[in-house]
């Protein structure tokens, strides 16, 4: 099985005033294509830092992160942005939809940035995904008129619309009640199965964790398990 | 690319709607900026044109030429306060004209020279005596009594003046004699018994009392000497309103309408005029306005001016008229009764003013001497010549002129126009006849003419001046035979006409140049400068704007003020725009971070914020431009009234009808939004620097 993400001896240090904070210490991990992995651990354990590095929103202080074999530490802002656009999808804890846009427009948004699609191609893809997440009826609604669960469905559709190889989800169920959270995880799992998309998500909800095929536990910037 | 632009605009519009209060404030500011910009610049454009027309078509022409040796700048409408500007002289205007006229764009060259002169106004006592003499001749007893009252009043005034003068005068003997004469005249018997043509008493008053009283305060008149025929042809705003034109070769003066109305008109009429203008034009009622109330309070005091110019018959007619409009005399005696009637008539308020104004001009004004100077009369102008002696020139008043549309203007209208020969006379330049006469007198008194360089030779013998450079080139007279002590009576040599050829050559101070194509002022000026240089003529050229000093610069000053005001508005708008973007960035950090996280480049975020400003700017400024168009269009139909004389000059008439500058209306919105957009780049970059990881931050 090919590797979606490889992390080699990665450390991340943040300056904090005159001192430094060691967020990650010599992490060595790899994620296979199609994995459904959760990163768990208490606050401040380095979950977010790890997701930021995998999500190409940051570069490591030491070591290297490979996204589908491509090293990212030397890349500039433009290339990292392009990499995020083309290969990664994001799902956020508080959904992060663009409030002024409708459901359809929110899902369409990454395609418009990516460019190169006809409006029919875009519309087809968006509709297909809306159906998949069960929101066809809400296409024209503003995102702020939706419930939390519905919003996260829109976010999932948006994350998938560019057909990314890897989807990163930061505590996707933290703002949802447990029943809705469970359904969201089920949806993610279904997508993971049907699209063979690699899912890496953080959580500290044991109910969510049990759906994962692999659990990586972090503490104080180091891998405890996984 | 096109899709992402469409997306940017779509998101920008949504955001503007989301933050509509903020957007409205910014759009409102830019709307105001566009409105002020378009209206201001349009009006300025019109004022500049009308003012240019006022100036070019009244006295300045397109260009003015004057001596390059001038110590002061030429200021046609005045500029040198206290004292006369030294603009040098053009000693031979013919050569300058010939050179200037070589240029094909030059339509005409009009020689000019202007200066200030005093108007001799005679003596009030003399006037009253003349009037008394007339009444005595006709035996009109009540008029006689009235005149004698006036005389007595003047005597008492003289007495007070004399007391003051005695304190200062060194000539005690003269003062004592004056005092004695005045005391004699003030004896009750003196005027009391003067009821018939008593030549002895009248002669005493003429020769002993009248000379004590000085002249009335002189009036200073600006005069412009020119070739009047050329002037009329080249300055289309020139218009004769009364009297007759000054023909070729005729000496005389045309009095300015404005000067006559404001300085040479009877005070009572001036007060009526002043009130009428402020009530009708400025629309200020009498009651409650300090200026109007003062004028209204002054009016009843002016009855004397009317009374003193009436004879018995006119007084009778006037009294009857006043009775007919319900103003009855209290006293039976005609003059005393009329005095009471006039005092009552001159009491004006907001209810009766318009009626009284009409009645005054219909019934009273024709019976009195309304103006100090009228066409057909002869006046005496006095001026200090350049060499410092006082020169008097009697001049026939031919007519009253004005510049059309500038009737009320203080600027173009203060010049009284005279012929160039009279100007030279007052300026101190001698004409051929004067020179001949002076020469004849020199021969008679055996003086020789020497110039400054030769003066010392003449006095001390040849060779004395070898080391002394020439200091003055004016001819100096040196009396060689001091034994001959005849007094020279230099009569002014002034005839009513002059050979026309004299104004073609000789001295002028400056010259107006009218161009055929007025849009080529710059080019023609450069060409003329070259021609003058080649011909070796020491003259410089200024355009109408420079030639009129501060007045010509007015438009530039207003433009600066306007630009400054617009600058302030823009600055405020830009600060608010930047500020709102920065605050907006803080509020929208997560949104921006999300866009960046899911793959939007920095440039996309930058574009989004710039688009928001550009759209706000366009909407605001298009509304502003529309309002400005409607506003200007309304003004175009109604016209803007000139509230005062200076503005009427700027408007080139009593009202300005602004024209709509379509190019301004079309371009301003784009310029405004472009400037606003460019100015918001800094803040937008700030927004673009939001990190994608911000999308992950949980701040709830």
Interface residues (C-beta under 8 A of the other chain):
Chain A: X48 X51 X52 X55 X57 X58 X77 X78 X81 X82 X84 X85 X86 X89 X90 X92 X93 X94 X96 X98 X99 X100 X101 X105 X109 X110 X112 X113 X114 X115 X158 X159 X162 X170
Chain B: X1 X3 X4 X6 X7 X10 X11 X14 X15 X17 X18 X590 X591 X593 X594 X595 X596 X597 X598 X599 X600 X601 X602 X604 X691 X692 X693 X695 X696 X698 X700
